[in-house]
């Protein structure tokens, strides 16, 4: 029986207008009634997802959320951090130098959730708006080598990110966990960090077998959890590499694909039993 479902937000639970459909809400509530833990797994900080957690009733002491693409897991009710990973200031500085070589913008999240960027760009406002955070301008080169960060991000339009995916120096691909979280964000985290590793850590913390897990997503940063879960589900609108990684392809985010997957693998099976 599925006991944990990790669900991505943008392109997955959210429709194109960033809303959660009635069908998705009903399915999530039914799963909660069945004792299934619904866990939002996102690249966002807690400030960018807390209003949704409250809206969906996923903000109790029995609820958990995966943040920063797996770099942090917290209890939604107590705010207790049960897992965290980091990279250091020296890592952020070398990734910044690489972003300059590649001709794209740069963002980074400190361990306390502060967003820093060396200069205002078209995407700082996007980041600040969707995550309810303030962007702070900082001289990246002046960072202390031992400063702690959750992740660094190379930022640009879709064409730029498509281009640099093939141009990033291989040493960075080998040293970090490189994840594409959207058309405009390419993220770098600790090598062992991903939504998949976070799902494994949460399942272990809750003493739940990975055979009782399910994951739903649409982008490259969702591939690790889709592969790690017993049932990995891709949205119909997912990137091709995500579709190829999944056990099952559900409907698109325009058509409440999350609800259709929850109904198929959890709710309908429970009714049969």
C-alpha positions in Angstrom: 0.0 0.0 0.0 1.3 3.5 -0.8 2.0 5.4 2.4 3.9 8.4 1.1 3.4 10.4 -2.1 5.8 13.2 -3.0 4.3 15.7 -5.4 6.1 18.5 -7.3 4.4 21.9 -7.7 5.0 23.8 -11.0 3.9 21.8 -14.0 2.6 19.1 -11.7 0.2 20.0 -8.9 -0.3 23.5 -10.2 -2.1 24.2 -13.4 -0.6 26.7 -15.8 -2.1 29.6 -13.8 -0.5 28.3 -10.6 -3.8 27.1 -9.2 -4.7 23.7 -7.6 -7.7 22.2 -9.3 -10.8 21.0 -7.4 -10.2 17.5 -8.7 -6.6 17.6 -7.3 -7.9 18.9 -3.9 -10.5 16.2 -3.6 -8.0 13.4 -4.4 -5.4 14.8 -1.9 -8.1 15.0 0.8 -9.2 11.4 0.1 -5.6 10.2 0.4 -5.2 12.0 3.7 -8.3 10.3 5.0 -6.8 7.0 4.0 -3.7 7.8 6.1 -1.4 8.5 3.1 1.2 11.2 3.7 1.0 13.8 0.9 4.5 15.5 0.8 5.1 18.5 -1.4 8.6 18.2 -3.0 9.8 21.5 -4.4 12.8 23.6 -5.3 11.2 26.5 -3.3 12.0 27.7 0.2 9.4 27.4 2.9 8.2 30.9 2.3 7.3 30.0 -1.2 5.2 27.0 -0.3 3.8 27.8 3.2 0.6 29.5 2.0 -0.2 26.4 -0.1 0.5 24.0 2.8 -2.0 25.9 4.9 -4.5 26.0 2.0 -4.3 22.2 1.5 -4.3 21.4 5.2 -0.7 20.0 5.0 0.6 22.1 7.8 0.2 19.8 10.9 2.7 18.1 13.1 2.2 15.0 11.0 3.0 16.7 7.7 6.4 17.2 6.0 7.7 19.1 3.1 10.8 18.7 0.9 12.4 22.1 0.1 15.3 23.4 -2.1 15.1 20.3 -4.4 15.9 18.0 -1.5 18.4 20.1 0.5 16.0 20.4 3.4 13.1 18.5 4.9 11.0 20.1 7.6 8.1 19.2 9.8 5.3 21.5 8.6 3.7 21.9 12.0 6.8 22.4 14.3 9.2 23.8 11.6 11.7 21.2 12.9 14.4 20.5 10.3 14.8 16.7 10.0 17.3 16.7 7.2 19.6 19.3 5.6 22.6 19.4 3.2 24.8 22.2 2.0 27.5 23.5 -0.2 30.1 26.1 0.9 31.0 29.6 -0.1 34.0 28.4 -2.0 31.6 26.2 -4.1 29.3 29.1 -4.7 32.2 31.3 -5.9 33.4 28.8 -8.4 29.9 28.2 -9.7 29.5 31.9 -10.1 32.7 32.1 -12.1 31.3 29.4 -14.3 28.0 31.2 -14.8 30.0 34.3 -16.0 31.9 32.1 -18.5 28.6 30.7 -19.8 27.0 34.1 -20.0 24.0 33.6 -17.6 22.8 35.1 -14.4 23.4 33.7 -10.9 21.4 33.2 -7.7 22.2 31.4 -4.4 20.3 30.5 -1.3 22.1 30.7 2.1 21.6 28.1 4.7 19.1 30.4 6.5 17.1 30.9 3.3 18.4 34.3 2.2 18.5 34.7 -1.5 21.6 36.5 -2.9 22.5 37.6 -6.4 25.4 39.8 -7.7 23.1 42.0 -9.7 19.4 42.6 -10.5 18.3 40.7 -13.6 14.9 39.7 -15.2 14.7 36.6 -13.1 15.3 38.0 -9.6 11.8 39.4 -9.6 10.5 36.0 -10.7 12.3 34.3 -7.9 11.3 36.9 -5.3 7.7 36.8 -6.3 7.1 33.1 -6.5 9.0 32.4 -3.3 7.9 35.5 -1.2 11.5 36.3 -0.5 13.6 39.5 -0.9 16.6 39.3 -3.3 19.7 40.8 -1.7 22.6 42.0 -3.8 26.0 40.7 -2.7 29.5 40.6 -4.1 29.8 36.8 -4.6 33.6 36.9 -4.7 33.7 38.4 -1.2 31.9 35.4 0.4 33.8 33.5 3.0 34.9 30.0 1.8 33.2 28.4 4.8 29.8 30.2 4.4 27.0 27.6 4.1 24.5 27.6 1.3 21.6 25.3 0.3 22.1 25.7 -3.4 23.4 27.8 -6.3 21.5 28.5 -9.5 22.5 29.5 -13.0 19.6 31.5 -14.4 18.5 32.6 -17.9 15.8 32.2 -20.5 14.9 28.8 -21.9 17.3 29.0 -24.8 20.2 29.9 -22.5 19.5 27.1 -20.1 19.1 24.7 -23.0 22.5 25.8 -24.3 24.5 25.7 -21.1 23.2 22.2 -20.2 25.7 21.0 -22.8 28.4 23.6 -22.0 28.8 23.4 -18.2 32.3 22.2 -17.5 32.3 18.4 -16.7 34.1 19.0 -13.4 31.0 20.8 -12.0 28.7 18.0 -13.2 30.9 15.5 -11.4 31.2 17.5 -8.3 27.6 18.7 -7.7 24.1 17.5 -8.2 23.0 19.4 -11.2 19.3 19.7 -11.7 17.0 21.6 -14.0 14.1 22.7 -11.9 12.3 24.8 -14.6 12.9 26.2 -18.1 14.9 29.1 -16.5 16.7 27.6 -13.6 19.7 25.2 -13.5 20.6 24.3 -9.9 23.7 23.0 -8.2 23.5 21.2 -4.8 25.6 18.9 -2.8 26.4 15.8 -4.9 24.2 13.5 -2.8 21.3 15.9 -2.7 18.1 15.4 -4.7 14.4 15.0 -4.3 15.0 11.2 -4.5 17.5 11.2 -1.7 15.1 13.3 0.4 12.3 10.9 -0.2 14.5 8.0 1.0 15.6 10.0 4.0 12.0 10.9 4.9 10.8 7.3 4.4 13.6 6.1 6.7 12.7 8.7 9.3 9.1 7.6 9.3 10.0 3.9 9.2 8.2 3.4 5.9 9.5 1.1 3.2 10.4 2.5 -0.2 8.0 -0.2 -1.6 5.2 2.0 -0.2 6.2 5.2 -1.9 5.0 7.1 -5.0 6.3 10.3 -6.7 4.8 12.6 -9.3 6.6 15.2 -11.3 7.4 16.8 -14.6 10.9 18.3 -14.7 14.5 17.2 -14.5 14.7 17.8 -10.8 11.9 15.3 -10.3 13.7 12.4 -12.0 15.6 11.2 -8.9 12.4 10.8 -6.9 10.5 9.3 -9.8 13.2 6.7 -10.1 13.6 6.1 -6.3 9.8 5.7 -5.6 8.1 2.3 -6.0 5.7 4.0 -8.4 7.2 6.9 -10.4 4.7 9.0 -12.3 5.4 11.6 -14.9 2.9 14.3 -16.1 1.9 14.2 -19.7 3.4 17.7 -20.0 6.8 16.5 -18.6 10.2 16.9 -20.3 11.0 13.9 -22.5 13.7 12.6 -20.2 11.2 12.6 -17.3 8.6 10.6 -19.4 11.3 8.1 -20.1 12.1 7.7 -16.4 8.6 7.1 -15.2 6.7 3.9 -14.5 3.4 5.6 -15.6 2.4 8.7 -17.4 -0.7 10.5 -16.1 -2.7 13.4 -17.7 -1.2 16.9 -17.9 -1.3 19.5 -15.2 -4.1 21.2 -17.2 -6.2 18.0 -16.8 -5.6 17.3 -13.1 -3.1 14.6 -13.8 -2.1 14.4 -10.1 -5.7 13.5 -9.1 -5.9 10.9 -11.9 -2.7 9.2 -10.6 -3.8 9.3 -7.0 -7.2 7.8 -8.0 -5.6 5.0 -10.0 -2.9 3.9 -7.6 -4.4 4.7 -4.2 -8.0 5.6 -4.0 -9.5 3.1 -6.4 -7.4 0.3 -5.0 -8.6 1.1 -1.5 -12.2 1.0 -2.7 -11.6 -2.4 -4.2 -10.2 -3.7 -1.0 
